[in-house]
Structures are given as structure tokens and as C-alpha cells.
């Protein structure tokens, strides 16, 4: 089996997002959690494999080592091209890790040049004159200016990237992109002749990204968000394998939510409003030693097996602040993740076959508890939120803010 393209994503739900983009482009895509070991097997006939790491905010050295190990594994599966996926807001610290990881991947591939574009037009992320926009605002004027971990106070991608690499950074502007695939290829060659290593490209629409993808097809390393990944994916001849994943049948359906994002809270409210059974976990009681997981399972056993159920730790900002003040942020999160992981294992043992998990960290906790390392990516319920399959389990892992407000009800209704 030979992969057409491999991908390294710098966070967990970013991996889901980019995997959905490859599949949308017609590629049969697997998603792998963490650096695979030599024995890790992919589902048959995959065109693309995405390795989801947690390397966005780790020390650069660690991020580089993990990314290189992932690149070697993807090469061993036949991938000639490796895509490095980061956030469409170029979420990084001033020192990295986007620059150091890109450089390491290029060095290992002995590649002189790469194309970089974080545009994601469906999410309002566009690049013009090298400046990153979030909807109608420059990145540096957007709410990302106040990001709790990595505040983005500059919108110039060439400047942001130049601070993270010793190599030259160049720019291909929109008129060249609109000039078509050959114009972009010529511009890349011209940059290469001048010793430029990282070429940022403007892109405002998906058509721009399709041109960039076609122009970048021969580059061993390409970097960006899910938008350019889809452009690249569309440039590959399709194998026709994308739609051949098995559809899960039967079994019970459940949601486990640990995200406290506004969108997840709306999705929980809609599930409740639809008259479906839901249970809120008492995190403080669990921390005080009460067997909240056993109580939740007793509640689950008493529900109508034909109805999907929801169990959530998710809390309003006020409730979250109160729990965190009492337990500490890390301890509260660890308790929640332990509870949801335990419930996931019991759910599967009790016949849940469609499981929706809300929250990036929460998804990590659940896949670890279920000991799942590889899934096949299926159809999307909402943009960037695909069903994935492993064995006879259908699993949906969603980033807190992803999906429409009715996602929980809609995605699970076939199971009712
Ligand atoms: P998102 O994708 O929205 O960021 P995550 O799952 O990544 O969601 O993060 C949510 C974090 O909040 C998790 O670490 C989770 O354990 C924690 N959490 C969820 N509910 C509670 C709660 N009631 N009290 C304290 N922490 C909570």
C-alpha cells in the first residue's frame, strides 16, 4: 500500500479538521493519534494519512523530534509529500513552533523551498499582501490579539515566520496566484534562485488555494491550514477509494462532552430542548470521592436504549471558574478527563456504537482511554467534523467551537 500524501498536524482537533479536508478532496484518509510505532497499521487502500500531534505549544526541540519521527513513518508508508498543518490563525509562540518544525522537515527531505499559506476561507481566514485576516479584521485587531496562550499582535506572516527561522522568507501575492498554476510555479522558482526558503502565498478563496495546491504538488514539504491541504488534495488524481468506508449499523448512540466552549454549550442546550436524556456530571462531588461514574452508568442503564444520551461535564463560565477555584485548573481538568474516559470505556462495553466527543483535550482523553490509535475518516456532519471509524465503532471528535448548534441531535438521529 502506498500513500499519496502524509500530513503532520500540530494539534489533535486540527488533525481531524485537515483529515476531513483531504477526504473532501476525494482522498481515502486515515487519522493517527500520536507518533505511530513501526507496527502501527493503516486501514487498507488509504491515499492520505494524518498524524495528529500535540506539538503546537510544546518546547520547539520536542515538537521537531516528534514531527521528524512522524515524517519518517509517513515516508515508510510511501508518502512522497508531507504536509505540515498548523492553525489558520498561525497560532504559535514568537520562537515557534511553525518555523523550527518546517525547517526540520525541509532539512530532512533535502528540499530547498516550501509554500506556506494558512488561509481557510470558509472560516474567514484569508491572506492578502502577506497579512492574515480573520473575517474583516487583521489578525492583530481580532480577538486572537487576546489569546490566553499565544496572543497574536502582528498580522504580517512574512514577519511572523522570519522571527522563527534563520532562512529567508518570501511572498507570492494575489495577482500572481490569480495568474494561475504556471505563474505560481515560476514565482517559486524565482524565489528559489534568490535563496528564499519559505514562500508565503496570498489566498482569499478556495479557488486560489486550488491553484496553489496544483503548483505545490511536486514539493516534498508544504505547510498551512486545512484550506491548502484541500487544494493540494484536489490536485491529486482521485483513487475513488474515499467513499468506501464501512457504515456502522445498530448499537446505542451517546455524546460525552467536556468542552466548555460557547458552541458546545449551545449544542447541549439543543439536545436537552429536543427532549433527549442528558446528565450533568458533578465534578466537585467526584473530587470529594463520590463514585460519580458509577452513578452516571446507573442513570445510563435506566435510559431507553433507542434514544441517544448525553453525559457532560461542560460548565458555564461561572460554574467553571467556581470549580477551578476550588480544585485548581489542572486538577479539575484531570478529574473531568478521567471521568469521561472511564464512561467511554463502559459505554463501548455496553454496546454504544456511535460516540460523539466534544472538546479537543476531552477527545484526547477518550481515545487514550479506549486505546484507539488509528481511525478511518468518513463523511462530515458539519465542516471539519467528520465521523471516523475504527472496528465497529463510529466516533466523532469535535473541537469545542466546531459544528452547528443542532449537531448533537442531527448527528445521532440515525441511531434513534
Ligand atoms: P475545547 O475544544 O472547547 O477547548 P477541551 O476538551 O479541549 O475543549 O477543553 C475543555 C477543558 O475543560 C478540559 O480540560 C476539561 O477537562 C475541562 N472541564 C470540562 N468541564 C469542566 C468542569 N465542569 N470543571 C472544570 N474543568 C472542566
Boltz pocket constraint, residues with backbone or C-beta under 6 A from the ligand:
constraints:
  - pocket:
      binder: B
      contacts: [[A, 257], [A, 258], [A, 259], [A, 260], [A, 261], [A, 264], [A, 281], [A, 283], [A, 313], [A, 314], [A, 315], [A, 319], [A, 320], [A, 323], [A, 324], [A, 329], [A, 332], [A, 333], [A, 334], [A, 336], [A, 337], [A, 358], [A, 359], [A, 360], [A, 361], [A, 362], [A, 363], [A, 398], [A, 399], [A, 400], [A, 401]]
      max_distance: 6.0
